[in-house]
Amino acid sequence: MPVLQDKAVLVTGAGAGIGRATALAMAAEGAMIAAADIDLAAAERTTGQAAGNSRRAIAIEADSGDVASIEAMVARAVAELGRLDVIVNNAGVTRYAYIMDLTEADWDRIHRVNAKGVFFCLQRAARQMIKQFETDETGGRIINIASISGRGYAGASNAAYAASKGAVISLTKMAAQQLGRYNINVNAVCPGVTRTELGARNAITRAAERGITVEQLLAEQEAGIPIRRANTPDDIAAMAVFLASPGARNITGQSYNVDGGLVPS
């Protein structure tokens, strides 16, 4: 039997990149999927693919930086899927910038989604999981997508982004301590260099700034990874599936690097 058979899974930022790969990987393991994204058409493309591997897949338009939208997103997922067993807090934003060029608007935009959004998604999901624990003691799994940028990776897109991901790592530890009594496991995944649409846009800016080609930049990045290979979104999705699976039932409060050995944990 697939390891996530009939589990209700909500993935934010599911329209592309890591979120899309995670939703599809969860569906392939038998989960019912709620794919949430600010771009509804992108979320619908994900659910269109996930539906072939899942008993149910729905798309939800949601702004993960807005508390009212988060409330509506979780309520819709529960109404459609009947419960919430797993949430993957993946939605995030950034841009490539030198520390002295960051503005207040940059800080607010990045932290609105990457830190505030993750917290309120976690809190709202936990409220539902606590209700389920009181009924049948199942609890749930919360998986936050952080970054090695939050561990001090020098190649972070910018300092505000690094700070937001450091906040996610700290939040993961605190939430695990306080929610464990409800059989809720809280963990984070810290991707390293990952080939996504967002990463590709940042690579164009970085390469132009240095006067080199994007191909040269990508080759330099991979040369610095001990395993000599950047992540694909599927690498991150595989860790998320494990953390949602029965095999991870006694793992909580942890933040796992998936980075080819680039940054010490």
C-alpha positions in Angstrom: 0.0 0.0 0.0 1.3 3.5 -0.8 2.7 5.1 2.4 0.3 8.1 2.3 -2.8 6.3 1.2 -5.9 8.5 1.7 -4.0 11.1 3.8 -5.2 14.7 3.2 -2.3 16.9 2.2 -2.2 20.6 1.7 0.8 22.1 -0.2 1.3 25.9 -0.5 3.1 27.3 -3.4 2.1 24.2 -5.3 1.9 25.7 -8.7 5.6 25.3 -9.6 9.0 24.2 -8.5 9.4 22.4 -5.1 5.7 22.8 -4.2 4.5 21.2 -7.5 7.0 18.3 -7.2 5.9 17.8 -3.6 2.2 17.7 -4.4 2.8 15.2 -7.2 5.1 13.0 -5.0 2.5 13.0 -2.2 -0.2 12.1 -4.7 1.9 9.2 -6.1 2.0 7.8 -2.6 -1.8 7.8 -2.4 -2.5 11.1 -0.7 -5.5 13.4 -1.4 -4.1 16.7 -2.5 -5.1 20.3 -2.0 -2.7 22.4 -4.1 -2.7 26.0 -3.1 -1.1 28.8 -5.0 -1.6 32.6 -5.6 -1.8 31.6 -9.3 -4.9 29.5 -9.6 -4.1 28.3 -13.1 -0.8 27.0 -12.0 -2.4 25.2 -9.0 -4.9 23.7 -11.4 -2.2 22.4 -13.7 -0.6 20.6 -10.7 -3.9 19.1 -9.6 -4.5 18.0 -13.2 -1.4 15.9 -13.0 -1.9 14.8 -9.4 -5.4 13.5 -10.0 -4.1 10.6 -12.0 -2.3 9.3 -8.9 -4.7 10.4 -6.2 -8.3 9.7 -5.1 -8.9 13.4 -5.0 -7.0 16.6 -5.9 -8.3 20.1 -5.7 -6.8 23.5 -6.5 -7.1 26.5 -4.2 -6.3 30.1 -4.9 -4.5 31.5 -1.8 -2.2 34.2 -0.8 0.1 32.7 1.8 1.0 36.1 3.2 -2.5 37.0 4.1 -4.1 35.6 7.3 -7.7 35.7 6.0 -6.6 33.9 2.9 -4.8 31.3 4.9 -7.9 30.7 7.0 -10.0 30.3 3.9 -7.4 28.0 2.3 -7.3 25.6 5.2 -11.1 25.7 5.7 -11.6 24.8 2.0 -9.1 22.0 2.2 -10.8 20.5 5.2 -14.3 20.9 3.7 -13.2 19.2 0.5 -11.0 16.5 1.8 -12.7 15.8 5.1 -9.6 16.4 7.3 -6.0 17.7 7.2 -3.2 15.2 7.9 -0.2 17.0 6.4 0.6 20.6 5.5 3.7 21.5 3.5 4.5 25.2 4.0 6.4 25.8 0.8 5.2 29.2 -0.6 8.1 31.7 -0.6 9.5 34.7 -2.4 12.9 36.3 -2.8 15.0 38.4 -5.2 18.8 38.6 -5.7 20.2 41.7 -3.9 23.2 42.9 -2.1 22.6 43.7 1.6 23.1 47.4 1.1 20.5 47.5 -1.7 17.6 45.9 0.2 14.7 48.2 1.0 12.0 48.2 3.6 9.6 47.0 0.9 11.9 44.1 0.1 12.0 43.1 3.8 8.3 43.4 4.2 7.5 41.5 1.0 9.9 38.6 1.8 8.9 38.3 5.5 5.2 38.6 4.8 5.3 35.2 3.0 8.4 33.4 4.2 8.1 34.1 7.9 4.7 35.5 8.8 3.0 33.3 6.2 4.6 30.1 7.4 3.7 30.9 11.0 0.1 31.5 10.3 -0.2 28.5 7.9 1.3 26.4 10.7 -0.9 27.8 13.4 -4.1 27.3 11.3 -3.2 23.8 10.3 -2.3 22.9 13.9 -5.7 24.1 15.1 -7.3 21.6 12.8 -4.9 18.8 13.7 -5.5 19.5 17.4 -9.3 19.1 16.8 -8.6 15.8 15.1 -6.4 14.6 18.0 -9.2 15.3 20.4 -11.4 13.1 18.3 -9.2 10.2 17.2 -5.6 11.0 18.4 -4.2 11.1 14.9 -2.7 14.6 15.1 -0.8 15.4 11.9 2.5 16.4 10.2 3.7 20.0 9.5 6.6 20.3 7.1 8.2 23.7 6.6 10.4 24.4 3.6 13.3 26.5 4.9 16.7 26.8 3.2 20.4 26.4 3.9 20.3 30.2 3.6 18.9 30.2 7.1 22.0 28.3 8.2 24.4 31.0 7.0 25.0 29.9 3.4 27.0 32.6 1.8 25.3 32.2 -1.6 21.9 33.2 -0.3 19.9 35.4 -2.6 19.8 38.2 0.0 20.1 38.9 3.7 16.4 39.4 4.2 15.6 36.0 2.7 18.3 34.4 4.9 16.7 35.9 8.0 13.3 34.7 7.0 14.5 31.2 6.5 16.4 31.3 9.8 13.1 32.3 11.4 11.4 29.2 9.9 14.1 26.9 11.4 13.6 28.4 14.8 9.8 28.3 14.5 10.1 24.6 13.6 11.9 23.8 16.8 9.5 25.8 19.0 6.4 24.5 17.4 7.6 20.9 17.7 8.0 21.4 21.4 4.6 22.9 22.0 2.5 20.7 19.6 4.0 17.3 20.3 1.4 16.6 23.0 -1.2 16.6 20.2 0.7 14.0 18.2 1.8 16.7 15.7 5.2 16.4 14.2 6.9 19.6 13.0 10.0 19.4 10.8 11.7 21.5 8.1 13.6 20.8 4.9 16.5 23.1 4.0 17.1 22.9 0.3 20.5 23.8 -1.1 21.0 24.9 -4.7 17.8 23.8 -6.5 16.9 24.1 -10.1 13.6 25.8 -10.0 11.9 28.6 -12.0 12.6 31.1 -9.1 16.3 30.0 -9.0 16.6 30.4 -12.7 15.4 34.0 -12.5 17.9 34.7 -9.7 20.7 33.1 -11.8 20.1 35.5 -14.7 20.5 38.5 -12.4 23.6 37.0 -10.7 25.3 36.1 -14.0 24.6 39.6 -15.5 26.0 41.3 -12.4 29.3 39.3 -12.7 29.5 39.5 -16.5 29.4 35.8 -17.1 26.9 33.4 -18.7 24.2 31.7 -16.8 25.8 28.4 -17.8 29.1 29.4 -16.3 27.3 30.5 -13.1 25.5 27.1 -12.8 28.7 25.2 -13.4 30.4 27.2 -10.6 27.6 26.4 -8.2 27.8 22.7 -8.9 31.6 22.7 -8.6 31.2 23.9 -5.0 28.8 21.1 -4.0 30.7 18.1 -2.6 28.4 15.7 -4.5 28.8 17.9 -7.7 25.1 18.0 -8.3 22.4 20.6 -7.7 19.0 19.5 -6.4 16.0 19.0 -8.6 12.6 19.7 -7.0 12.1 16.0 -6.7 15.0 15.7 -4.3 13.2 18.0 -1.9 9.8 16.3 -2.5 11.3 12.9 -1.5 12.4 14.3 1.9 8.9 15.8 2.4 7.2 12.5 1.6 9.5 10.7 4.1 8.7 13.3 6.8 5.0 12.7 6.1 5.3 8.9 6.2 4.8 6.5 9.1 8.6 5.9 9.1 9.1 9.5 10.5 6.6 9.1 13.3 9.2 9.8 16.0 11.0 12.6 14.2 10.1 16.1 15.2 11.8 19.5 15.7 14.4 18.8 13.1 15.6 20.7 10.0 17.2 18.6 7.4 19.6 19.9 4.7 19.1 18.5 1.3 22.1 20.2 -0.4 24.6 17.6 -1.6 26.9 18.4 1.4 27.2 22.1 0.7 26.6 23.4 4.2 27.2 21.7 7.6 24.0 21.1 9.5 
